[in-house]
Amino acid sequence: MWKRRISITLTLVCALVLLSSTAQAATIIECTFDKDWYYPGQTGYIAVTVYNDEASTIRVNKLSATIDYYYTDDNAYVQTFYNYPDPAKEILQGESYTFNIDFSLPTNIAPGYTTLYVKAETEIWNQGPEWKGSDHPTYRPTLYIESPYKSQLETQEAANEQVTSQLHEQQTLNQQTTNMLYILGATAVVLTAVVGVLIVILRKARNYALSLSAA
């Protein structure tokens, strides 16, 4: 019985030591992506906002984003992307700062939703004076990967729209050319009729003049 009590006491002491050596220094309040969704093979970044909710200055040494990939052949793969602020970014009490973590997706990643594990490694300023190790605030944003067939379909639709637009432009040009030919033809007919009328009038005037001179 006494051995059990000693064991419990030692466990509590160790827990108190760990709590005293590690303090909560920050909170990740938001993670947003630069796009609403991505195609396989695309690159992007996560905007991670770290907020200092402590009564002392903190600094961020490293940020990471881990993605659990599922390939189209159902194999799983884990990859982590990092951002190392150089120098470490200090954040005053009550303020926040946004960091970007760049990432890239493999070309054969399976479409659908996948959850990332974002973590920030922080320290808090102790009045020693020294920087004191703290916990690592985390966030789990969800990333959506669109099917590559949609990209192919959109590309084909864009190509079809371009061809349709070109055909429409060609039809408009042909119609304008046809209208112009109609106008030119009508103008030629009118001019021919006017010339014919003038010739008839001139002949009559000439004949009349000749009849007067003969009289």
Secondary structure, DSSP 8 states (H G I E B T S, - for coil): -HHHHHHHHHHHHHHHHHHHH-B---EEEEEEESSS-B-TT-EEEEEEEEE--SSS-EEEEEEEEEEEEEBTTS-EEEEEEEE--SS-EEE-TT-EEEEEEEEE--TTB-SEEEEEEEEEEEEEEETTTEEEEB---EE--EEEE--HHHHHHHHHHHHHHHHHHHHHHHHHHHHHHHHHHHHHHHHHHHHHHHHHHHHHHHHHHHHHHHHHHH-
